[in-house]
Amino acid sequence: MKDLKRLGERRIIELIQSRLDPMPRTPIPFNDDVAAYEIAKGNLVVLKTDMLVGKTDVPKSMTLWQAARKAVVMNVSDFAAKGVQPISALVSLGLPESYDERDIEQIGEGLNAGARQYGAYIIGGDTGEASDLVIAIAMFGMAEKETLMLRNGAKPGDIVAVTGAFGKTSAGLRILIRKFEAADEIKEVLVNSVLMPNARLKEGLILCQTKSVTAAIDSSDGLAWSLHELARASGVGMSLEKLPIAVEAQRFASANKIDPATLALYGGEEYELVLTVKSEMWRKAETAVKRTGGSLLRIGEVTSGTSIVFEASGKMTEIPSKGYEHFKK
């Protein structure tokens, strides 16, 4: 096995981080969804960079417009998890020499569509030749330090919640890449979950205002991994009472003889928010999210242990820490 496949993305990050001088008094831990710099007492510049690469992130049926828009959504989703409004972004493009003028127009239009959908602007960047499409975005916003929703605040007794059902993207990727079949009435929903993802920015912003959230993360690496990340950062465990499986994913799983829980837990690229909420403020949080047109689904409770388990019909199943990871399949 090649070294990077053995290491995986997360070990690579650990190795690089271990060789960096930590910035004193950084307001956000290194491994959270975003980074920040305190420009005045309690006022932060919030930063995020994420990269889309053609080979790993763009199915053949995805247009360049959709790919460029997705690159923006990936970054906005991390801002949503912290409750921060993105303001602007810089874009670095690696472009294959085979692209033509219309291809470049599509990329520009997709970048603008993604940014304007969430109230942000593309304000500059860099362009260079590459062997594959690369869209690297650096996003900027402002926030008050006390209002940020970090990963490390969950406490026993908090409610575990998500902003939507899972499994559609995993099913959609199987349709697009592995040619799985799906009934016509659900195929478009599943495929569009891949081609036209959406960040839960409205939900993240309103939840931040309620001050009810104790920990939060974007679910782009999968529901199971996101739950474990919150648990690790907070030093807690979780007991799940239900799995938020999308109806369309359940139907797809049944038709293709796949475990629907696998689709929901380990798919990735869902861009939902995974949160823990103070139990006494649950109704306030739920009502606030409904006002945005979204939903907040209770799936379990934070425990004082260290494992994440799913309890159903008197049976307890431990959920392993698995999810999407670059370099590993």
Secondary structure as UniProt FT lines:
FT   HELIX           3..17
FT   TURN            18..19
FT   TURN            24..25
FT   TURN            30..31
FT   STRAND          35..40
FT   TURN            41..42
FT   STRAND          43..53
FT   HELIX           54..57
FT   TURN            60..61
FT   HELIX           64..82
FT   STRAND          86..95
FT   TURN            97..98
FT   HELIX           101..117
FT   TURN            118..119
FT   STRAND          121..129
FT   STRAND          134..144
FT   HELIX           145..147
FT   TURN            156..157
FT   STRAND          159..162
FT   HELIX           168..178
FT   HELIX           184..195
FT   HELIX           201..210
FT   STRAND          213..218
FT   TURN            220..221
FT   HELIX           223..234
FT   STRAND          237..240
FT   HELIX           247..256
FT   HELIX           260..266
FT   STRAND          273..277
FT   HELIX           279..281
FT   HELIX           282..291
FT   TURN            292..293
FT   STRAND          297..303
FT   STRAND          308..312
FT   TURN            313..314
FT   STRAND          315..318
FT   TURN            326..327
//
